[in-house]
Amino acid sequence: MEFDRLLQIRRIYAQPAALELPRGREIVARWPGADVVPVENHWNIPDLHGDETNVPRWSRIKTEALVLGVKKSLTVKPNGRSADFIAPSTANGCAMACAYCYVPRHKGYSNPVTVFANIEQIAGALERHATRQGLKLEPNQCDPELRVYDIGENSDCSVDALISDNVEDLVMLFRELPNAKLSFATKFVNRHMLGWNHGGHTRVRFSLMPADLAKSVDVRTSPVAERLAAINDFVDAGYEVHVNFSPVIITDTWLADWEELLRQLDAALTPAAKAQLAAEVIFLTHNEQLHEVNLGWHPQAENVLWRPDLQEAKVSSNGFSNVRYRARAKAGYVQQLTALIGRIAPYCRIRYAF
């Protein structure tokens, strides 16, 4: 049912090199009725990218279009915050449509899923990188024992796993790596993953925010109540399960709304889930280009996302001109929320907050 709601693929834009690979052929075979449109570059597709007339069709394009490409850059990037390293992407874009998502800033006026068919190359690069790192001799906030690789920086791996076996292939790879685990954040509950043989080397981070706000800005995602309920099941299946309180969006009632969410979390979790829980706390970063795109398809979201009265401009580490909550006020917000977490869910270790 969820698969049908999110993905009704009618067109597959494919690089010829991707169609020559086994994974590419497998993906095309999953939608035998889809038109396959050859493209030279998965980043530059005139029907999808850079055409502002696509903005009103934002969600429809995500539902009906899929891009199949070959990942050229296999660079593993250091991180140190959510994970020790950021893995090369196996996909880019998402079938869901969170109004604050940063990935569309790279992709112009449309953001369907791009799946990379050269999974063997990506997995090989990760295996070689992890082997070179050796054992983790000093604990850090990413993990006390294992080197953590985030595999979902530019997509939602739970949704990607509906499209191809790329994510499961990496889970199987990391199961065999003695010094490493993989990690990804998700807003989608994919219960097929409960049966995967992950060997305890996969960390799933369910992203949470107050449910009423999520109905407005977490478009096409699993409801927050469903994400909360899934935590126990994934813990029972042997996964390490953390939460991302992300993004934290300031409204007139934000702190009371987060108190309600935290009480729901506390009531939902089993003792086993609580015993291993940790959290990342990430306040909203927005972007003027994305603001303009959102005005074309979901202007209501911008009432809470675009707040010049509360925000200031800041250039990000990758050179984007973004807006974030004003530094002095944000420091107070962070203190208020972390104190609230400590009071309601003291067992939830805060890995970092910013």
ZIJOHU-V572143 format. One record per residue. N is the residue number from 0. BURIAL is 1 if it has 24 or more other ideal C-beta (glycine too) atoms within 12 Angstrom, else 0. Layout:
BEGIN
N;BURIAL
N;BURIAL
END
This chain:
BEGIN
0;0
1;0
2;0
3;0
4;0
5;1
6;1
7;0
8;1
9;0
10;1
11;1
12;1
13;1
14;1
15;0
16;0
17;1
18;1
19;0
20;1
21;0
22;1
23;1
24;0
25;0
26;1
27;1
28;0
29;0
30;1
31;0
32;0
33;0
34;0
35;1
36;1
37;0
38;1
39;0
40;0
41;1
42;1
43;0
44;1
45;0
46;0
47;1
48;1
49;0
50;0
51;0
52;0
53;1
54;1
55;0
56;1
57;1
58;1
59;0
60;1
61;1
62;1
63;1
64;1
65;1
66;1
67;1
68;1
69;1
70;1
71;0
72;0
73;1
74;0
75;1
76;1
77;0
78;1
79;0
80;1
81;1
82;1
83;1
84;1
85;1
86;1
87;1
88;1
89;1
90;1
91;1
92;1
93;1
94;1
95;1
96;1
97;1
98;1
99;1
100;1
101;1
102;1
103;1
104;1
105;1
106;1
107;1
108;1
109;1
110;1
111;1
112;1
113;1
114;1
115;1
116;1
117;1
118;1
119;1
120;1
121;1
122;1
123;0
124;1
125;1
126;1
127;0
128;1
129;1
130;0
131;0
132;0
133;0
134;0
135;0
136;0
137;0
138;0
139;0
140;0
141;1
142;1
143;0
144;0
145;1
146;1
147;1
148;1
149;1
150;1
151;1
152;1
153;1
154;1
155;1
156;1
157;1
158;1
159;1
160;1
161;1
162;1
163;1
164;1
165;1
166;1
167;1
168;1
169;1
170;1
171;0
172;1
173;1
174;1
175;0
176;1
177;0
178;1
179;1
180;1
181;1
182;1
183;1
184;1
185;1
186;1
187;1
188;1
189;1
190;0
191;0
192;1
193;0
194;0
195;1
196;0
197;1
198;0
199;1
200;1
201;1
202;1
203;1
204;1
205;1
206;1
207;1
208;1
209;1
210;1
211;0
212;1
213;1
214;0
215;1
216;1
217;1
218;1
219;1
220;1
221;1
222;1
223;1
224;0
225;1
226;1
227;1
228;1
229;1
230;1
231;1
232;1
233;1
234;1
235;0
236;1
237;1
238;1
239;1
240;1
241;1
242;1
243;1
244;1
245;1
246;1
247;1
248;1
249;1
250;1
251;0
252;0
253;1
254;1
255;0
256;1
257;1
258;0
259;0
260;1
261;1
262;0
263;1
264;1
265;1
266;0
267;1
268;1
269;0
270;0
271;0
272;1
273;1
274;0
275;1
276;1
277;1
278;1
279;1
280;1
281;1
282;1
283;1
284;1
285;1
286;1
287;0
288;1
289;1
290;1
291;0
292;1
293;1
294;0
295;1
296;1
297;1
298;0
299;0
300;1
301;1
302;0
303;1
304;1
305;1
306;1
307;0
308;0
309;1
310;1
311;0
312;0
313;0
314;0
315;0
316;0
317;0
318;0
319;0
320;0
321;1
322;1
323;1
324;1
325;0
326;0
327;0
328;0
329;1
330;0
331;0
332;1
333;1
334;0
335;1
336;1
337;1
338;0
339;1
340;1
341;0
342;0
343;1
344;1
345;0
346;1
347;1
348;1
349;1
350;1
351;1
352;1
353;1
END
